[in-house]
Amino acid sequence: MSQSAPQHIHAEELATVEPGGDWHPKIVAFLCNWCSYAGADLAGVSRLQYGPNVRIIRVPCSARVNPQFIMKALQNGADGVLVSGCHPGDCHYISGNLVARRKFTLTKRFLEFFGIEPERVQFSWVSASEGGRFSELMNRVIADVKRVGPARRLVKNLP
Ligand code: FES
C-alpha cells in the first residue's frame, strides 16, 4: 500500500494541451482503502466507464491525506485532485473521515487564496458498494476540471 506523495507527472505534457477537444485532465484520486478504493474496484469489475487519466493513490483512511500531498500533486502536473473516503459513520478509524473533511475544507480555502479554482480540488464520500457512484463522481470531477482547463499556477518548471 502506497502512502507516499503522488508520482511526478511531466509538466512538459501540459505545454501542448488546450482545454476542450481531446484534452484529458490528469486527476490524482486519493482513495481510502476500506470504502472508496473498494468502490473504484467495483466500478472496474462492473466495467463502468470513467476518464482515462485518473491516477489512484490508495491510503489507509482519508485522514491520511496530508494537505501537502494535494499541493505536491498540483505542483507536479495534476489538473485536479479528488480525496474520497467512507461515508460519515463508516470510517474504519471511527472519525478519520470527519477529520479529513475539516482538513480538506481548510486546505481548499488556502488553495483558493492562491488562485486555485474550487473545481480542481474535490472531496466526496464513496462506499465499497457504490461502484456506480464512483464512476459518476470521477466523470463529474473530470468534467469540472475540463471546464477550468489545465492547472498551471503551481506547476514547477513550466517551459
Ligand atoms: Fe475510510 Fe477512514 S477508513 S475514511
Boltz pocket constraint, residues with backbone or C-beta under 6 A from the ligand:
constraints:
  - pocket:
      binder: B
      contacts: [[A, 32], [A, 33], [A, 34], [A, 35], [A, 36], [A, 60], [A, 61], [A, 62], [A, 63], [A, 84], [A, 85], [A, 86], [A, 90], [A, 91], [A, 92], [A, 93], [A, 96], [A, 97]]
      max_distance: 6.0
